[in-house]
Amino acid sequence: MSAEPAYRYAVNPPWGDLPCVNAIVGTRLALDYHVSSYETSLTLKSIPRGVATYATPRTRHRVDARSVLVLNEGQRYSLDIDAADRAATLCLFFEPGFVEGVARAMRAGGDGVLEAGGYEARRAFGVCERLHAKEGALAHVLARLEAGMAAVPGEAWLEARAFDVARAMVLLDARDRDRIRAMPGLRPSTREEVYRRLHWARDYLDASLAEPLTVARLARVACMSPYHFHHLFRRAFGETPMQRVQRLRLAMAAELLVHSDRSVTRICGDVGFESLGSFGALFRRRFGASPGAFRRKRRIEEGAAPSRG
């Protein structure tokens, strides 16, 4: 029987060390920040404050304080952070074999979720690369990790946190596999690929609200015909692609109205609406007030002041 590998743990190591160490990388950024075409080890991206956009050859992901992104070993990504967002990042990079070992141990221990998922322990660990909500046990683990970074954590503490995050990642993967098996009306051989492609398109949509978006454009991201994409997207997510676009644009506009000093006209364009009239009508239908009246009312209720331009 071969011995378990001796894994290493580090905080903010040199970039060249990331493929061969379990690393926690935390930064607070006051300037624009860009990474171009980096080939990563298995990684979890978390943004405690602000927003970061990760782009892969297939899609893009907008990560904020409410979400996390997992990218597989060998994936190439670019990263863009705007200084105006005053972002802080907290990312984990995993040494090859580490998360696979956690998955094998969890399955051997009879974890019910994983047994139902039929996880193949011998394969390299890989996930559906998509945004996940930062909630529950994962949110707790990441909050503990962020708090501990304020000190100078020792290797035993780093190892324990790496195991905590790896376990959460394996459970995310198991839940995705349960959802894939539950997809109706598709052959088992195509379910995983359809699930993956629909999430490529949904994450792209969420990251591109300020740009012109159509079903045809999103279908190209998913590598599907517009007809099949529209039908499968609605079945998977409970709304059509353009219903999601409109809902998220209006939610973004409401946030900007309360927490920025941008004009209503500028916000209309910034969130992707081409017509101020249609924006105002849709906003009133959704929130029961015009954009200007909504801004005044919410600022009075919350004592809010604009935080950024």
Phi, psi and omega in degrees: 000129181282149180286150175296142179295153178269098183282153179246156184225140183206155174249127178048054178286169172302148182304324182295341180273347188301323182292347187233029179204150170277111192238143169250123182242114180237132180219151170239121193248126176255354182236164171303144183223135183219135172237134184243122170049059178266128176271116193260158161278175178305129189214147172245127182255126178228141181236094182299332181213137178089203185220143173224141178248119177256128180242129174251173178301339183261323188205189174222154184228128177261108184259131177227193186292348182258004186219164172224158178231135174247128177242140185280158174304134179091350179288142174259135178218157168245154184229134175229129176230130179271131181302329182297338180277351179047052189283151168235136181247149174217101187239147176241136176241135187246134176296138180308132179097339185293306181291325175302319179295321177296317179299317179297317181294320179295320180291321179295332179280001175081027177300122186298321181298317184285326177298319178294329182282345179063038183298130179273104187293336186280342182280159173296139182292129178209148185237169165286114185286102183204169174286140171239149175293137174274097186208169175060220184298323180296316178299320179295316180297316182291324176295319177295321179295314180298318179296321181289338180290344179292334176267194174250090188293142177277172186294324180296320178294317179298318180298316180297318180292323178298318177296319180300313182291320179299317178300316179298322179294320179296321178291323174301316180297318180296320179294321176299319181292326173297317180294322179297315181295332183275355181295124184276157169072016180231148175294143179307327183288342182252349186301313184297318181292320177297315179302314181298314183292322177297324178285329171306311184291320181294317178294321177299315178304309183297330182271357190231027188297331181282352182260160174297126182234134175226164176300321181296318180295316180292325178296326177295323177299320181278355183056048178227164170290150178305321181298308182294321180298311181301314182295313184287325178298313180297320179295320184284322191244358174078009176204157179284163178304316184284333171297320178294317178304309182297315182299314183288324177297318179293322177295320178294319179298318179299318178298316181292325179298322183276322192247015171220167178256017178295149178290160177300320179298316180294319179298320177307311179288323183295331181262006169102006176274139181267336183241124178297324180295314180292324176300312181298319181293316179294322180295316179297319179297322182282318188248357176077013180203158174293161178305317180295317179294322178299316180301311182297316183295313183292324179292324176294315181297318186263353187061032189277146172236149179300137184255341181199162178283000000 
